[in-house]
């Protein structure tokens, strides 16, 4: 990579769509693919792109995230030798405000790290992108700021910050997409949306901060529009970008709905998922869980446990049960005769003997009772619910949480 990069990961954002499943305000710790958390993918993108100096910004109150960062750092200390957690931002606030607070804190790091550019990744979504071509394109364009962007279909654009690109390749304006956004002819009828990540030239950082008025940090679109009006800013389309060792290329996912979160994980169970977790050229290291290996065994009567087309995380035990096309988090237990199909079971779930679970999202620590049926038409007990799409959400009762 030409030039030295300082990597910044901004955490602390919540995800209203996933609040029933994870702690509010901890989107960075959202479980994905069983053993991973969203922030693990940001850290992997930096490490695999050769970025050695990494700072994680999180609210002071986010002790769980701080502990996770320490464990993640221990898993790959040689690759992230400058990994540190730098609390200081407020636990509440808009994504744009958190980004600005992180950039303000970066001013104190420039002297120690002396980077040519700062790459800022948000921990509230999943990104797999080789940052080296991004940094090269940023330098070649002579940009102050380069936004990571992607074409969005009309159904996903409303409410997001979408970009208007001039004929010279500069971002000329940004706005929050209306219910029916005007398509961009440059992207085949799709709106070009901001992915939430960007790179800024280090010597342009003072100008970036000076360009932002207090009102500009309350909304992502206003944040970007202010930068576009005063700085040389361009966009880098991540679609179809090559990823070392991968046949599917770059990957981006943001769970705007429970269904989107569920569908992305069901795709992991297919023979050729969009997100390749087994690419030796692009490892994603999970924080050490300290649990025993997953185990698939027969029950006391000799009935074999089975796991087909599924991801099963450390500490999980399938004891005479059947798991098909599903993702199991840490410490999940599936008892004898139970059947789990097309489902995502988060950490610590217990599926009782003979229970049937189909097309469900089961939250951490939830218990499905012996013989209970989930996903077969009946609504689960509150606070769980049956979504209009037919997806069943099961949440642990307060006594079990």
C-alpha positions in Angstrom: 0.0 0.0 0.0 1.3 3.4 -0.9 1.3 5.7 2.1 0.7 4.9 5.8 -2.8 4.5 7.1 -4.2 4.9 10.5 -7.3 2.7 11.0 -10.2 3.9 13.1 -13.2 1.8 14.1 -16.2 3.8 15.4 -18.5 1.8 17.7 -21.2 2.8 20.1 -24.1 2.9 17.6 -27.4 1.1 18.3 -29.6 -0.8 15.9 -33.3 -0.4 16.6 -34.1 -3.3 14.3 -32.0 -5.7 16.4 -32.6 -4.3 19.9 -34.9 -7.3 20.7 -31.9 -9.6 20.2 -28.9 -7.6 21.4 -28.1 -5.0 24.1 -29.3 -1.5 22.9 -26.3 0.6 22.0 -24.0 -2.3 21.3 -24.4 -2.8 17.6 -20.7 -3.5 17.3 -21.3 -6.6 19.4 -24.1 -8.0 17.3 -23.6 -11.7 16.8 -23.1 -12.9 13.3 -22.3 -16.3 11.9 -22.4 -17.8 15.4 -19.0 -16.9 16.8 -18.3 -13.5 15.3 -19.4 -10.0 16.2 -19.8 -7.1 13.8 -16.7 -5.4 15.0 -14.6 -8.4 14.2 -15.1 -7.8 10.5 -14.0 -4.2 10.7 -10.8 -5.3 12.5 -10.2 -8.0 10.0 -10.6 -5.6 7.0 -8.0 -3.4 8.5 -5.6 -6.2 9.4 -5.9 -8.0 6.1 -5.4 -4.7 4.3 -2.0 -4.2 6.0 -3.2 -1.5 8.4 -1.1 -2.0 11.6 -2.1 1.1 13.7 -5.8 0.7 14.7 -7.8 2.7 17.3 -11.3 1.7 18.4 -13.5 4.5 19.7 -16.4 3.6 21.9 -18.5 5.2 24.6 -17.1 5.3 28.1 -19.9 3.1 29.4 -19.3 0.3 26.9 -17.3 -2.0 29.1 -18.4 -5.1 27.2 -17.1 -3.7 24.0 -13.8 -2.8 25.7 -13.4 -6.3 26.9 -14.1 -7.7 23.5 -11.5 -5.5 21.9 -8.9 -6.7 24.4 -9.8 -10.4 23.6 -9.8 -9.7 19.9 -6.4 -7.9 20.2 -5.0 -11.0 21.9 -6.2 -13.2 19.0 -4.0 -11.4 16.5 -1.7 -9.1 18.4 1.0 -9.4 15.7 -1.4 -8.1 13.0 -2.9 -5.3 15.1 0.1 -4.2 17.2 -1.4 -0.7 17.9 -4.9 -1.9 18.7 -6.3 0.1 21.6 -9.7 1.1 22.9 -10.1 4.9 23.3 -13.4 5.7 25.2 -14.6 9.2 25.3 -17.6 9.6 23.1 -21.1 9.8 24.4 -23.2 6.6 24.6 -26.0 8.4 22.8 -25.9 10.4 19.6 -26.2 10.2 15.9 -23.8 8.2 13.7 -22.6 11.4 12.2 -21.9 12.8 15.7 -19.9 9.7 16.7 -17.8 10.0 13.5 -17.0 13.6 14.2 -16.1 12.8 17.8 -13.7 10.1 16.5 -12.2 12.5 14.0 -11.7 15.1 16.6 -9.9 12.5 18.8 -7.7 11.6 15.8 -6.1 15.0 15.9 -4.2 13.9 19.0 -2.9 10.8 17.3 -1.5 12.3 14.2 1.8 13.2 15.8 2.4 9.7 17.2 1.4 7.8 14.1 2.2 10.2 11.3 -0.3 8.7 8.8 -0.8 9.9 5.3 -4.5 9.1 5.6 -7.1 7.9 8.1 -9.5 5.2 7.2 -12.7 5.2 9.3 -14.9 2.1 9.5 -18.2 1.9 11.4 -18.8 -1.1 13.6 -22.5 -1.2 13.1 -22.4 -3.3 9.9 -20.2 -5.9 8.2 -17.6 -4.9 5.6 -15.1 -7.0 3.8 -13.1 -4.7 1.5 -9.4 -4.6 0.5 -8.5 -1.1 1.6 -5.3 -1.0 -0.5 -7.1 -0.2 -3.9 -9.3 2.3 -2.0 -6.3 4.1 -0.6 -4.7 4.1 -4.1 -7.8 5.5 -5.7 -8.1 8.1 -3.0 -4.5 9.3 -3.6 -4.8 9.2 -7.4 -7.9 11.4 -7.3 -6.3 13.9 -5.0 -9.3 13.7 -2.7 -9.7 15.2 0.7 -12.3 12.5 1.5 -13.3 9.3 -0.3 -16.6 7.7 0.7 -17.1 3.9 0.4 -20.4 3.6 -1.5 -22.6 1.0 -3.2 -25.6 1.0 -5.5 -28.9 0.5 -3.5 -32.2 -0.7 -5.0 -35.1 1.6 -4.5 -36.5 -0.6 -1.7 -33.4 -0.1 0.4 -32.6 3.5 -0.3 -35.3 5.4 1.7 -33.9 7.0 4.8 -30.3 6.5 3.7 -27.8 9.1 2.7 -27.5 9.0 -1.1 -24.9 10.7 -3.2 -25.0 12.9 -6.3 -21.8 12.5 -8.4 -20.7 15.2 -10.9 -19.2 14.5 -14.3 -15.7 15.0 -12.8 -16.2 12.2 -10.3 -16.7 14.5 -7.3 -19.5 14.1 -4.8 -21.5 17.2 -5.4 -24.3 16.7 -2.9 -25.8 14.2 -0.5 -29.4 14.0 0.8 -31.6 11.6 2.7 -33.4 9.5 0.1 -37.2 10.1 0.0 -39.7 7.2 -0.3 -39.1 7.1 -4.0 -35.6 8.3 -4.7 -34.6 9.5 -8.2 -32.4 6.8 -9.7 -28.8 7.6 -10.8 -28.2 6.8 -14.4 -24.5 6.1 -13.5 -25.5 3.1 -11.4 -28.0 1.4 -13.7 -31.2 2.8 -12.1 -30.0 2.4 -8.5 -29.3 5.1 -6.0 -25.7 5.4 -4.9 -25.7 5.1 -1.1 -23.0 5.7 1.5 -21.8 2.6 3.2 -20.8 4.4 6.4 -17.1 4.1 5.9 -14.5 6.6 4.4 -10.9 7.6 4.1 -9.6 11.1 4.8 -6.3 12.6 3.9 -4.5 13.3 7.2 -3.5 16.9 6.3 -7.1 17.6 5.3 -8.4 16.6 8.8 -8.5 20.2 10.1 -10.4 21.3 7.0 -12.9 18.5 7.4 -13.6 19.5 11.0 -13.8 23.2 10.1 -16.3 22.4 7.4 -18.8 21.0 9.9 -21.3 23.3 11.7 -23.0 22.0 14.9 -26.2 21.2 12.9 -24.3 19.1 10.4 -23.6 16.3 12.9 -27.3 15.5 13.6 -27.9 13.7 10.3 -25.6 11.7 7.9 -26.9 13.4 4.8 -26.2 16.9 6.2 -22.8 15.7 7.4 -21.9 14.6 3.9 -23.5 17.6 2.1 -21.4 19.9 4.3 -18.2 18.1 3.3 -19.2 18.0 -0.4 -19.8 21.7 -0.4 -16.3 22.6 1.0 -13.9 19.8 0.2 -12.8 17.6 -2.7 -14.7 14.5 -2.1 -15.3 11.4 -4.2 -16.9 8.0 -3.9 -15.5 4.5 -4.2 -18.0 1.9 -5.4 -17.3 -1.3 -3.5 -19.5 -3.4 -5.8 -17.6 -6.1 -7.7 -14.3 -5.1 -6.0 -11.8 -8.0 -5.9 -11.0 -9.5 -2.5 -7.8 -11.6 -2.2 -8.6 -15.3 -2.2 -12.3 -14.8 -2.7 -14.5 -15.6 -5.7 -17.4 -13.4 -4.6 -15.5 -10.2 -4.1 -16.1 -7.5 -1.5 -19.0 -7.8 0.9 -21.2 -5.3 2.8 -24.2 -6.0 5.0 -26.2 -3.7 7.3 -29.2 -5.3 9.1 -31.9 -2.7 8.5 -34.5 -5.3 9.5 -34.6 -8.5 11.4 -35.4 -10.2 8.1 -32.2 -8.8 6.5 -30.2 -10.0 9.4 -31.7 -13.5 9.2 -31.4 -13.8 5.4 -27.7 -12.8 5.5 -27.0 -15.7 7.9 -29.1 -18.2 6.0 -27.0 -17.4 3.0 -23.9 -18.6 5.0 -25.4 -22.1 5.1 -25.4 -22.4 1.3 -22.5 -24.0 -0.7 -21.2 -20.7 -2.1 -22.2 -17.9 0.3 -21.7 -14.2 -0.5 -19.5 -13.9 2.6 -16.7 -16.4 2.6 -15.5 -17.2 6.2 -13.1 -19.9 5.1 -10.8 -17.8 2.9 -7.3 -18.3 4.1 -6.2 -15.1 2.4 -8.7 -13.1 4.3 -9.0 -14.5 7.9 -11.6 -13.2 10.3 -10.6 -13.9 13.8 -13.2 -14.2 16.6 -12.4 -13.1 20.1 -11.5 -16.1 22.3 -14.6 -17.5 23.9 -12.8 -20.0 26.2 -15.3 -22.7 25.4 -14.9 -26.4 24.5 -15.2 -27.5 20.9 -18.7 -28.0 19.4 -19.9 -31.5 19.8 -22.5 -33.6 17.8 -23.3 -36.8 19.6 -25.9 -39.5 20.1 -28.3 -39.4 23.0 -28.5 -42.0 25.7 -30.8 -44.1 23.5 -28.3 -44.1 20.6 -30.2 -41.6 18.4 -27.5 -39.8 16.4 -27.2 -36.1 16.5 -26.9 -34.4 13.1 -25.9 -31.0 11.8 -26.4 -30.5 8.0 -25.6 -27.3 6.1 -25.1 -25.5 9.4 -22.6 -23.4 11.3 -22.1 -24.6 14.9 -20.0 -22.5 17.3 -17.8 -23.4 20.2 -19.4 -24.8 23.3 -22.5 -26.0 21.4 -23.8 -29.5 21.9 -26.3 -31.3 19.6 -27.3 -34.3 21.6 -29.5 -36.6 19.5 -31.2 -33.7 17.8 -31.3 -32.6 14.2 -30.0 -29.2 12.9 -30.5 -28.3 9.3 -29.7 -25.0 7.5 -29.1 -23.1 10.7 -26.5 -21.0 12.6 -25.8 -21.8 16.2 -24.0 -19.4 18.5 -21.8 -20.2 21.5 -23.0 -22.7 24.1 -26.3 -23.7 22.3 -27.8 -27.0 23.4 -30.1 -29.0 21.1 -31.6 -32.0 23.0 -32.7 -35.4 21.9 -35.4 -35.5 19.3 -35.4 -31.8 18.8 -35.4 -30.5 15.2 -34.1 -27.1 14.2 -34.5 -25.9 10.6 -33.7 -22.6 8.8 -33.0 -20.8 12.1 -30.5 -18.6 13.9 -29.9 -19.5 17.5 -27.9 -17.0 19.4 -25.6 -17.7 22.4 -26.8 -19.9 25.2 -30.1 -21.0 23.7 -31.5 -24.4 24.8 -33.8 -26.4 22.7 -35.7 -29.0 24.7 -36.4 -32.6 24.0 -38.7 -33.1 21.0 -39.1 -29.4 20.4 -39.5 -28.2 16.8 -38.0 -24.9 15.6 -38.4 -23.6 12.1 -37.6 -20.3 10.4 -36.9 -18.6 13.7 -34.5 -16.0 15.3 -33.9 -17.2 18.8 -32.3 -14.6 21.1 -29.5 -15.1 23.6 -30.3 -17.4 26.5 -33.8 -18.3 25.3 -35.2 -21.7 26.3 -37.6 -23.6 24.0 -39.5 -26.0 26.2 -39.7 -29.8 25.7 -42.1 -30.5 22.9 -42.7 -26.8 22.1 -43.3 -25.8 18.4 -41.8 -22.6 17.1 -42.4 -21.4 13.6 -45.4 -23.5 12.9 -48.0 -20.8 12.9 -48.6 -19.9 16.6 -47.1 -16.7 18.0 -44.4 -17.2 20.6 -44.8 -16.0 24.2 -44.1 -12.2 24.7 -41.8 -10.5 24.3 -41.3 -12.6 21.2 -43.4 -12.1 18.1 -44.4 -13.4 14.7 -43.2 -11.0 12.0 -45.5 -10.3 9.0 -42.9 -12.1 6.8 -43.5 -15.3 8.8 -40.2 -15.1 10.7 -40.6 -16.0 14.4 -38.6 -14.0 17.0 -38.1 -15.6 20.3 -36.6 -13.6 23.2 -35.5 -14.9 26.6 -37.9 -14.3 29.4 -36.7 -11.8 32.1 -36.1 -14.8 34.4 -33.8 -16.4 31.9 -32.0 -13.3 30.6 
